Amino acid sequence: MENRSKCKDVSYKWIEWKVKSILEEDRSYAVGRYSTHLCTSCKKIRDDMGNWNHIEAYSREHPHAELTHGTCPECAKKFIWNN
């Protein structure tokens, strides 16, 4: 699961959550981490506002971003229509 959270500086960050349920204890534990998605097909990166940008421009402005893999909407449409 993931969501976009508003930070104190009014910027937005995407948070990816991993949840583990322990039935014996009737509890769930969650760990969240900041994530930036990189399209595995076209190499565009999703920014804090949800827009997909070319990797060169994004990496200049965010040199320490941690990337996770995903698929941008354009590439997802191409993949669905081609299969």
C-alpha positions in Angstrom: 0.0 0.0 0.0 1.2 3.6 -0.5 0.0 7.1 0.1 1.1 10.6 -0.4 1.8 12.5 2.8 2.1 16.3 3.3 5.4 17.4 5.0 5.9 20.3 7.4 7.6 22.3 4.5 4.3 21.8 2.5 5.9 19.4 0.0 4.5 15.9 -0.6 6.3 12.6 -0.3 5.1 9.1 -1.4 5.2 6.6 1.5 5.3 2.9 0.7 3.9 0.7 3.5 4.6 -2.9 4.3 2.2 -4.5 6.8 2.6 -7.8 8.7 -0.4 -9.2 10.7 0.2 -11.6 13.6 -3.0 -13.5 14.2 -1.8 -15.0 17.5 -1.4 -11.5 19.0 -4.3 -10.0 17.2 -2.0 -7.2 16.0 -0.6 -5.7 12.8 2.7 -4.0 12.4 3.5 -1.5 9.6 6.7 0.0 8.3 6.7 3.0 6.0 9.4 4.3 3.8 9.8 7.2 1.4 9.7 6.0 -2.1 10.2 7.4 -5.6 9.0 5.2 -8.5 11.1 4.7 -11.6 9.2 3.3 -14.6 10.9 0.1 -15.6 10.1 0.7 -19.3 10.7 4.4 -20.2 12.8 5.3 -17.1 10.6 8.3 -16.1 10.3 9.1 -12.4 7.2 10.0 -10.4 7.6 13.3 -8.5 6.0 14.3 -5.2 2.9 15.6 -7.1 2.4 12.3 -8.9 3.7 13.6 -12.3 6.1 11.5 -14.3 9.4 13.2 -15.4 12.5 12.3 -17.3 15.1 10.8 -15.1 17.8 13.4 -16.0 15.9 16.4 -14.8 14.6 14.7 -11.6 18.0 13.3 -10.6 19.6 16.8 -10.8 17.1 18.2 -8.4 16.9 15.1 -6.1 20.4 13.5 -6.1 19.7 11.4 -3.0 16.3 10.0 -3.9 15.8 6.3 -3.2 14.1 4.6 -6.2 11.7 1.8 -6.4 10.4 0.2 -9.6 7.0 0.7 -11.0 5.3 1.5 -14.3 4.1 4.9 -15.5 0.5 5.2 -16.9 1.7 5.6 -20.5 3.8 2.4 -20.4 1.0 0.6 -18.6 -1.5 1.5 -21.4 1.0 0.3 -24.0 1.6 -3.0 -22.2 -2.1 -3.7 -21.7 -3.0 -2.9 -25.4 -0.1 -5.0 -26.7 -1.0 -8.1 -24.7 
